[in-house]
């Protein structure tokens, strides 16, 4: 394993807009897959916005993307809900993101904010995954 050029603690105060951020993205793409994934997991706890910025640039295989997002949904603060939708949906695809989110055990705050920012797509995905449907003719 190569010694890291950057650590999550070193880059956690970055915004993604500076010259140094380009170097971080280039470095991240060049390190082994397992190190990239672990770096993003650790950075998530320190700066979820920057972790999501790098997530889009990390060129991870689809399987790794599908493993990171559930981890972030479970371990993330509910304030990350909107940014998670905005950044992970383009990487995973809308259907995949909402399917993953619907299968996770979420805090009530995370669930509420995902529904709020996602236009109730979380609830719709949960209904779809359980096979339940709402019959509008029986609604008052």
C-alpha positions in Angstrom: 0.0 0.0 0.0 1.3 3.4 -1.0 1.6 6.1 1.7 -1.1 8.6 1.2 -0.2 12.0 -0.3 -3.4 13.4 1.4 -5.3 12.4 4.5 -8.9 13.1 5.2 -7.8 15.3 8.1 -5.7 17.4 5.7 -8.4 18.0 3.2 -11.5 18.1 5.4 -11.6 22.0 5.3 -11.5 22.2 1.5 -14.5 23.3 -0.6 -13.7 21.7 -3.9 -13.1 25.0 -5.7 -9.3 25.6 -5.2 -6.3 24.7 -7.2 -5.3 22.1 -4.5 -8.6 20.4 -5.0 -7.7 19.4 -8.5 -4.6 17.8 -7.1 -6.6 15.9 -4.5 -9.0 14.6 -7.2 -6.1 13.5 -9.5 -4.4 11.8 -6.5 -7.6 10.1 -5.5 -8.2 8.6 -9.0 -4.6 7.3 -9.0 -4.6 5.4 -5.7 -5.8 1.8 -5.3 -9.6 1.2 -5.2 -9.7 0.0 -1.6 -7.7 3.1 -0.5 -10.1 5.4 -2.5 -13.1 3.9 -0.9 -11.6 4.1 2.6 -10.5 7.7 2.1 -14.1 8.7 1.1 -15.6 6.8 4.1 -13.2 8.6 6.5 -13.7 12.0 4.9 -17.5 11.6 5.1 -17.3 11.9 8.8 -15.3 15.1 8.6 -16.8 16.9 5.6 -19.7 15.2 3.8 -19.9 17.9 1.2 -16.3 17.5 0.1 -16.6 13.7 0.3 -19.6 13.9 -2.1 -17.6 16.2 -4.4 -14.8 13.7 -4.5 -17.2 10.8 -4.8 -18.3 12.1 -8.2 -14.7 12.5 -9.3 -13.3 9.2 -7.8 -14.2 7.0 -10.8 -15.3 4.1 -8.6 -16.8 1.0 -10.1 -20.6 0.8 -9.8 -20.4 -1.8 -7.1 -18.3 0.4 -4.9 -20.7 3.3 -5.4 -23.6 1.1 -4.4 -21.7 0.1 -1.2 -20.7 3.6 -0.2 -24.1 5.2 -0.4 -25.8 2.8 2.1 -22.9 3.4 4.5 -23.4 7.1 4.2 -27.2 6.9 4.6 -26.7 4.9 7.8 -23.8 6.9 9.3 -24.5 10.4 7.9 -26.2 13.2 9.7 -29.6 14.0 8.4 -28.4 17.4 7.3 -26.5 15.6 4.5 -29.8 14.3 2.9 -30.1 17.0 0.3 -26.5 17.0 -0.7 -26.5 13.2 -0.8 -29.5 13.2 -3.2 -27.9 15.9 -5.4 -24.5 14.2 -5.6 -25.2 10.5 -5.5 -28.2 10.4 -7.9 -26.1 11.4 -10.9 -23.5 8.7 -10.1 -25.9 5.9 -9.3 -29.0 6.8 -11.3 -32.3 7.9 -9.8 -33.9 4.5 -9.5 -30.9 2.9 -8.0 -30.4 5.7 -5.4 -34.0 5.5 -4.2 -34.0 1.7 -4.2 -30.9 1.7 -2.0 -32.3 4.4 0.3 -35.6 2.5 0.6 -33.8 -0.7 1.7 -31.8 1.0 4.4 -32.7 1.4 8.1 -32.7 5.2 8.4 -33.1 7.5 11.3 -36.5 9.2 11.2 -34.9 12.6 10.6 -32.9 11.2 7.6 -36.0 9.5 6.2 -38.1 12.7 6.6 -35.4 14.9 5.0 -34.8 12.4 2.1 -38.6 12.5 1.5 -38.7 16.3 1.8 -35.8 17.0 -0.6 -36.7 14.0 -2.8 -40.3 14.9 -3.4 -41.5 11.7 -1.5 -39.5 9.4 -3.8 -38.3 7.5 -0.8 -41.8 6.6 0.2 -42.7 5.7 -3.4 -39.6 3.5 -3.6 -40.5 1.7 -0.4 -44.0 1.1 -1.6 -42.6 -0.3 -4.9 -40.1 -2.6 -3.1 -42.8 -4.0 -0.8 -45.3 -4.4 -3.6 -47.8 -2.3 -1.7 -50.0 0.1 -3.5 -52.4 2.8 -2.6 -55.9 2.4 -4.0 -57.1 6.0 -4.6 -60.7 4.9 -4.9 -60.7 3.9 -1.2 -59.3 7.3 -0.1 -61.9 9.7 1.5 
